[in-house]
Each structure stands twice: as C-alpha cells, then as structure tokens.
Amino acid sequence: MQPTPSQGNSWQIITAALTAQMGPGRAGPKWTNFLCPVHEADGRHHNPSLGLRYDQVQGKTIVRCWAGCDDQDVLAKLNLQVRDMWDQLPERGHGSSRGHAPGGRPQQSPAPQRMSLADKAIDYARFPVPHKPPLGEPLGPPENVHSYVYRWPDGRIEGAVIRQRVPYEHGYGKAFTQRHWTGTEWENTGFAPIPYRLPELANAVAGGREIYVCEGEQDVLRAFQAGQIATCNAMGAGSWTRDHAQWLAGAGRVIVIADRDRPGYRHAAKVAESLHGQVGEVRVLQAAAGKDLTDHLDAGHGLDQLALVPYLDRHYRRPVQPPRQITRSR
C-alpha cells in the first residue's frame, strides 16, 4: 500500500501491523484508536485505548497508549522497533545525497546522533518549548518566604536554601539563594553538595525504607507529610551530582519523581542514572495531575497513583546487566 500525501511509510507500517493483529482502528478528529496489543489482547471487549497520530512536520507516527503502556512494549508486541515510528531517521545518510569536498573527494555524512532516553521521553510527552512571559522591571527587593536548612547526618548545619518572592511590574517571580553556616555566622555562598533532610535519609537507607527523590524542597516536605522519606539537591533541576547520589548507595527502593517538563525529565534521568546499580530498585514516576508532586497531592491523588515516565522508568527499573565476556577460540 502506497502512503497518502498526508501520511508516510511509518503510518503504513504501524497501522498495517495493528490491523493484522488487533483489527481495524477507529478514526477520530485527531487520533486513530486501536486495541492495545499489550493490555487489550485478551479477546475481551475493550474500548480501544491505543492512539496513533501522524506528524507531518517530524515525518513520524506517534504511538500513545492512554492506559500508560510504554510505546516500546507496544511496538515489540507488533514485532516492530522504535525506529519504525519515523519515515526516515534523520541520522541516516544516503549515498545519493553526499556532496563532494574540494578536490573531488566524497564528503562524509555526519556521524549519527542518537537521542538520549530523556530526549525520547520529552519527544513522547510533546512538551512545548519553554517560554516565560516578560514580567517587566523589578519593583522592590526580594522577600524571603522560606528557608530550607541542610544538615549533616549528625544534625550539624551545613547551609540553607532561601526561597524568595520578587515583585515585578507584571506579577511576581521566584528566586533562590544559598547560604553557608560557618559554625558562627551565615555566609552568602554555596555549601557542600549534600542531600536535603540527610539525617532522615541516612536512617532510611540503613533501615531499608523506600525513598523518594524530588526536584525541590517543597515537594520533599509534602512527601514527608504523606508519610514518606524524601530528599532533593539544592538549587533545583540539573544540580544533582554523584556526591548527592553516594548518600543513597545501598538503599532498597528509590522512586525518582520527575517534574512534567523538559528540565524535569532531564533532571530525573540524571538522578536515575547516578543511582542505577547502586540501589536495589529505581523507578521514575511523575504526577498524574499537574507538574510536580505537590500538584499531584493537591489534586487529591495518593502516592500510589503516580504515573510512570515513558522510556525512563522502563530503562532504569531493570537491573544493571553485567558486561558480556568474550571468549576467544584457541
């Protein structure tokens, strides 16, 4: 079957595989829904919950299970791979499209660029490009609204993160600053890279308790209010390091909570990568409503109702595979 002008080869491949295995789909205004081969292949009656949509700009067929099945699992059930979602992978070079360098030599195609797990998850979630409306000129000095104190396991104060509210012409902004406790006074500078609520965290690791890693201190406090041990690093997304991760080594189960935006997914991937193989199990979850854990709980959801993050959760919940040993024949 030849693709129509509005739908490429990826659409033909995936819809043909779904139709052959699960039956025809139901076309809607934006999505065509099929039975999901992962959770609706039991022969019973279901309302089709696997949505397909063709994106002409990307030359890609978007596969999305409304029940939360990972698209890699869906494609595997159809004997397809992630690359089948694209009409043509941009990193693949073609001999006919190669130019020639000076002197008549063929010009080499650029090296293939592989998408990271975080970028795949962001692409799947279709997060918009971040855009912050201008707030205008500041109207006054920042106002301190909260102080989050960071302590060593024995309770000694190391530093604090100060959350501030800044008035502008067109609303309010937020800012964060750090302070270091010298033992006698506060200095307006950074402090050692230790996790927030470290005394409770150290006890939780030793006691085998489940631990949540959030993006910010406010979410950590909400997790404690819900009866769970939680932590984060100072200064938000992108600031997690191996120094933070070492304090969780040996933990039984760690749940990384990703904020539902581009920086949040990348931050969660960084945290999960640093813990993978250092703790018993890693999960990467996100709010079922809103952006973060606070929004999730404010919406009335429980911690057991967090949603998985595609690609990231599937990858990091698997145990680290030992390196393959190559046997040489004599």
Summary of the structure (lengths in Angstrom):
residues: 330
radius of gyration: 24.3
end to end distance: 51.5
largest distance: 78.5
contacts: 924
relative contact order: 0.09
helix: 28%
strand: 23%
